[in-house]
């Protein structure tokens, strides 16, 4: 009997990851993460890059921002003990320590404004020289500017619009224009609490997300609203009800991507369109430090992985998981894209790593989306094609997962036993109705270009 053939290739890979392991939508299963689709515009399966350790972090990083002044640093970093660092390449330098204020993930924010760095704590705002953070004024807001302490149970986002720094504090928004600090310059209704804010695409107005409670870890559904405020007049342009509290927001390509509990979505007028359900930590929701703009692709932390959503090849936005924290099960606290396809990832154990997605030299697994046959079939042969030949040290393990999820080894592609091959045939006899193909990159990985599955009816 002539065998039928099913091919898994670029047309499948460019669909990204399905939202569920149980369905066949999407070329990849969401079960295995760490697939670098940035290489070859999502047409070849590559593993994530090998993380480069950056030493010197003394506590958990809770906020990371770019140095927009290009002062010789890649990033400014704040840890939860109030230590401020600069990062230049892989050199992390502790510049200042604020032992007076309390810095908290989700509450504290850093921003560069008129050449200096401002950092919000639970009750104050610190001012640091923007070049190398060479000076620290830890009570700049309350002492230097003689203003009231910020409310310690509120989030304190910082947003720069034109020539003004906006400082949310409960239902109030304070301002600083480099000369004059104004308390309560703008106010929303007293029964609402500002959780996060961002600049409007027009570059002039302020978008504020607020909720009726101070639901830090998003344990309950609460009444929420989004306000658009004209910063010239301090008047509301619009006030819109939302289904639930929004914790994080980021503008990527003119779209406002948000996190709300276990929802990652995009703001669409008066509602949020769901992109993907994510897993949030039990201690806090997914705030801004867990979101970043990676060369026009939005990234958000999803449990121990990074979820990406964007257009890689002009064929439309797709979701995929370019990084999985497979060597450290601690929580990812913050991420930051620093350009040239590089990503900083901070963990909850004083750990900081840099990923370069121009590379694909890490250890990871990729599982294809679920392939369903009309009935039971005998899988007789599988042929795997690589983008380039195996080289010294290359080691790949190949597996098949059946409809129950049980995995069976198909074999391996190893340079030590196979030489510099670019393809290999695997003969087998497997009776099943559904399957996922799994490639596990163990060392010196090569991209998978195509998988041909030969089968015949088993009924």
N, C-alpha and C positions, 0 to 999 in steps of 0.2 A: 504494500500500500504506500502510495506517495504521501510524504509527510507535509502537513501544513506548516506555515511559518508565521510567527508574530515577531515584529521588530520593535524594540524600544530604542529611541534615538532622540535627536535634537528636538523633534516635534513634540516629544513628551517632556523633555527636560525644561523647555521654555515655558511650560505651564506652571512651574513652581510647585509648591507643596500644597496638597489637599488640606482641607480643614479637619478632616477626620480620617483615621486609619481604616475605617470600615467601608469607605466608598472609593470609587475609581476616578473621581474628579481630581485633576492635577497629576502631573507626571511623577511627583515624589510623595512618599508617605511622610506625615509629620512626626512619625515615631523616631526616626533617626535624623539627627541634626548635625550641622557642621559641614554643609556642602557649599563650596565656593563657586557660586554661579556668576560672580563678577568676571571671572576669566572666560574668554571666548564667548561673551555675551549670552550666557546660559545655554549654550549648545553642547557643552561637554561637561560631564560630571567630574569635578575636582574636589578634593578635601579642603577643609579650612587651613589657613596658614598656621605654622608652628608659632605659638606665642613667645615673645621675647620678654623675659623678666626684667623689671625695672626696680632696683633696690633703693631703699632709703625712706620708704613710707613708714611712719611711726604709729599710725592709727588708721581706721577705716576712712577712705576718701568718701566724702558725701557730696562734693560738688567739683566739677571740672569745667573750665571755660577756655576758649582760645585767647591768644594774645592778639587782638585785632590791630594793634599798633606795630606789629612786626618788630618788636623790640629785641629780637634774638631768642625768644622763647616760643616753644610750641604750645604750651598751656600753662595756666595757673590752676593750682589744686588746693583744696581745703579739706582737712580731715576733721573728724568729729571732736577732736581735742583742741581745736582752734589753731592748728598749725597750718601755715601757708607755705606752699612750695612753688618753685618754677621748674618746668621740664624743658630741657633742650636736648633733642635727640633721645638718648636713653639716660641722660644725666639729670637726676632729680636732686634739687637743692632746697633744703629747708631754709626759708628766709625769715619768718616771723612766727612767734607763738603768742596767742591771745589767751591767757589763763584766766581772764576776768569774765568773759561772756560764755554763754552756752550755745554751741552750734549743733543743729539737729537736721538730719536728712529730711527733706520735704518742707522744712521751715526756712532753712538758710539758703541764700542765693548769692552768687557773685556776679558782678557786671563791671565792664570797663566803661567809664564815662569821663570824657575830656582828659584822657591820658592817665587817669587814676583808677584804682580798683576799689570798689565798694562791696562790702560783704555784710549781709544781714544775719544777726543772731536772734535768739529768742526775744531779747528786749532792747537791742541797740543796733547801730550800724557802724562798722569799722571802716576806716579809710587807709589805704595803702598806696604808696608810690607805685605807679604802673610799670616802671621800667624793670626793676628787679625786686619789687616789693621791699625797698630798702628802708622805709619808715612805716611805722604802724601807729595810728591813732585809734585805739580800741573803743573809745567812747565818743567818737566824732559827733554822733547825732545828739546824744544827751548832754554832753559837756561842751564840746567845741561850738556846737550850734545852739546849745541851751534849749533843747526841745524835750518834750515828755518822752518817757520810755515807751518803746513799742509794747503792745499787748503780748505777753509771753505765751498765751494759749492760741495764738493766731499764726497763720502762714505769712511769710514776708518775702514775696517775690519782688524782683527789681526789674523795671522795664525802662529802657531809654527810647524816647521818641523825640526826634529833632534835637533841640538843645535843652531837654529837661529829663531828669531822672524821676520816675514815678515809683512810690514806695507804698504798696498796699499794706493796710494794718486794720484788720477787722472790717468794718464797713467804711472806713476812711482811706483816702489816698493822699499821702503827703508828697511834696515836690521839692526838688532842688535843681536850680538852673546854673549852678556854678558860682552864684553870687548870693542868692537869697533862698533860705529854707522856709517852706510854708507848711504848717500842720493843717490837716483836714482841708486841703485845697479842693478836693472833690469828695463827695459822699454818695454812697448808695443807700437804700433803705436800711434802717437800724437793725432790722431782724435778719439781715443777710451778712455772711462772712466771706470775704474774698479768699479764695483758695489759690488761684493762679491767674496770670494775666499775660497779654502779649500785644505786640504792635499790629495794627490793622494793615492790610496790604497797601492802603493809600499812603502809608507812611506818616499819617497825621493823627489818626484816631487811636483810642485805646480800647482793647477788648478785655473785659473782666469776667471771669467765671466765679460764681459765688454760690453758696448753699446756706440753708437755714441752720444747719448744725456745724460743729467743728469735727467732722467725721474723719479723723486723721488716717485711720487704717481702713476706712470704707467697709465697716462691718454691717451697716444698715443702709437701705435706700432712703434718700432724703430729697426734699424739695430743692431744686437748683434752678439757677437762671444765668443767662449770659447777657451782659450789658455792653453796648457800644457807646463810647463817650467821646464827644468832640473836645479835644484837648485845648482848643482855642477859646471855647466858651464855657467849658466844664459842664456842658449840658448833655443829657442822654439823647442819643440818636435813636436807640432802640433798646427794648427790654424784652427778652424772650425766655419762656420757661423751657427747661430741659428735663429729661426723664430722670436724671440722677446727677450726683455731684461729679464734677470733672476735676481730676488732680493734675494732669499734665497736658500741656499743649505745645505744639511746635508747628511753625510755618515752613512747609517744604513745597516749593514750586507753586506758591499761591494757595495751597490747600492747607486747612487747619486740621492737623491730626491730633487726636485727643486720647487720653486714657481715663477710664472711669471704672474703678473697681477691676473687674476681669474683662472689661471691654476695651479693645483698641479699635478706633473708628475715625471717621472724618466728619467734621461739622458741615452740615448741609442745611443752611438756613436755620430753621427752628428745631431741627432734629439731628441726631447722630446716626450716620450710616455705619453699620458694623462691618469691619474688615476681618477681624479675627478675635476669638476669645483668647485671652492670655491668662497665665497663672500668676497671681500677685502674691507677694510674701504675706505671712500672717501678721507681721508687726507693723507694716505700713503699706500704703498704696503705691502705685507706680507714678512717681512725681517726675518733674522735668529732668533731673539728672540722669534718669534712665531712658532718655530719648535723645536722638541726635540726627542731624542732617548729613548723610554720607554721600556727598557728591550728587545730590538730587534724589537720593533714595532715603526714605525715613527708616530709622532703626529704633526699636524699642525692646527693652529687656522683658523676656518671657521666661520666668522662673530661672533656670540655670542656662538659658540660651538667649541669643539675640535674634529677634525676628526682624527681617527686612521686608519692605514693601515699596516697589517702584518699577520703573520701566528701564530695562537693561539693553533693549535692542530695537526700540521703536514699535514693538508689537503690543504694548499695553502693560499696565502694572501687574506684577505678580508678587505673591508672598513666598518667602523662603527663609531658611535658617542658616546664615553663613557662619555662625559660630556657636559651639556648644562647650561649656565648661567641663570637659570630661576628665580633667586632672585635678579638680578641686571642687568639692561639692558645696562650698560656701556660697552665700548669696552674692550675686552681682549687684554692686551698689550704684555704680555710675558708668556711663559710657560717653565717649567724645570722639567724633571724627575730626582728625587733624589735617586732612588733605592728603593728596597723592595715594588714595585708597588705603589709608592707615587709620586704625581705630585703637583708642585707649580703652581698656577695660579694668575697672577697679572692683575688688572683692572685699568681703567682710572680714578678712584676716590680714589687714595691712598689706594687701597684695595688689600690685599694679603690673599690668602686662600691655605690650604693644603688639598689634596684629597688622601685618602688611598683606593685603589681599591681592597684591601683584604676585604673591607666592602661593603655593599650594603644597606645602611640605609638611603639613601636620598629620596627626592621626585622627581618623574619623570613620564613620559608617554612613553609607547612603542606601536608603531603601526606596525602590520604585513604588509608584502608586499601585493599588490593587488591580491585578489583571484578572478579568473574569471570562471564562469560556462558556459556551452554550450548554455544556454538560460536562461530565467527567472525561478527562483526556489523559493520555499517556504522554508525558514529556520524555522524548527520546534523546534529544541533543540540544545543547546550548552552546553558542559560540559568542565569545566576548572579544570586542575590538577596542584597542587602546589608541589614544591620540598620538602617543609616541612609544617607542620601544622600551621595554624594561632595561634598567641600567643597574650597575653594581649596588646591591643592597635592597633592590625593589622586592617587596613582599605584599601580595594582595590575597585575601581570603574571600571566597565567593560562596554564597549560600542561597537557598530557596526557602521561603516561608510559605507554609500551606494555609488553607482557609481558617484553621484554628490558631494560626500564629506560630506554630512550632517550626523551628528552623532546622534544616538539614544541610550539611556541608556538601557543596558541589565539587570543591577542589580548591586549588590555589594557582596563582601565577607568580612564580618566584624566579628571580634572575639566577639564583644558585643552581636550580634544577632545570629551568627552561631556557636560560640564555636570554639574548636580547630580542625576544619575540614581541610582536605587536598584536597578535591575536592567538586565541587558543580554543579548541573544541573540547567540550565535556559531554561524554556519552552517559546517559542515565536512563532509569526507568522509574518514573514517579507518576502515580495515579492521583489526580486532584482536579478540582473545579476552579480553584482560584489560587493565585500565587503572587508573592512579591519577590523580586530579585534583590539581593543584598550584596553590596560590595563593601568590604572592610579593608581600608588602607592601613597597613601595619608599619610600613617603612618605605622610604624613597618612593612616594606614590606617583602614579601616572594617571592621566585623565581617561575616563571611560567614554568612548565615542558612540558605541552601538552594541546592542545585545540582541542576537537572533535566537528565538526559541522555536524549536521544531517539535511538532506534536501530532498525534493521531487520536481519533475517537476511542474512548474507553468504554463505550456503551453499545 
